[in-house]
Amino acid sequence: MDHPVGLARGALELRPYSAEWPRSFERERSKLLANVPGILEVEHIGSTSVPGLDAKPIIDMQASLPSFDGWSAVVPLLVEHGYTYMAERVYDRRVFLPKGPEKLRTHYLSLIEVDTAESRLRLRFRDALRSDAALRREYRDLKWRLLREHAGDRPAYTAAKAAFVARVLGTNP
């Protein structure tokens, strides 16, 4: 299926895979591990972590903490490095922090406890897409279709992907 390059729909945008994405991840990962004590590991997740997959041009990352209870000590250091703390993005066992100005986000970081079921699911989904070209194409085509159907409505776009993700992971949406 052919897709227009860089088709933007309000807050939603997909671009063809870029070899710059893993380099951007590695640079940011190195900075975080060198400057933010308490972070054990940083994984590249989301569509930018899958070679050949069209994605929003924002690097998704997952940073593991030894215990989720330590997240509040890590956040001020992340804010010093350009991340934005938003109280409404603190969830039961995960904290989400974007980096960069609202219209120019460069990275999304999820703080999560090391080796939890949620953290493993994110990595399993990434690895499934990395290892299966047909699945990658199916997901790419779904994302483009949903982009057209949910123009400018990021929550609806994200929710509409849930059944696909659940099928890949063998879980309930």
ABEGO torsion letter per residue (X at the ends): XBBBBGBBBEABBBBBBBAAAAAAAAAAAAAAAAABBGBABBBBBEAAABBGBBBBBBBBBBBBBABAAAAAAAAAAAAAAGBBBBAAABBAABBBBBBEBAAABABBBBBBBBGBAAAAAAAAAAAAAAABAAAAAAAAAAAAAAAAAABGBAAAAAAAAAAAAAAAAGBBX
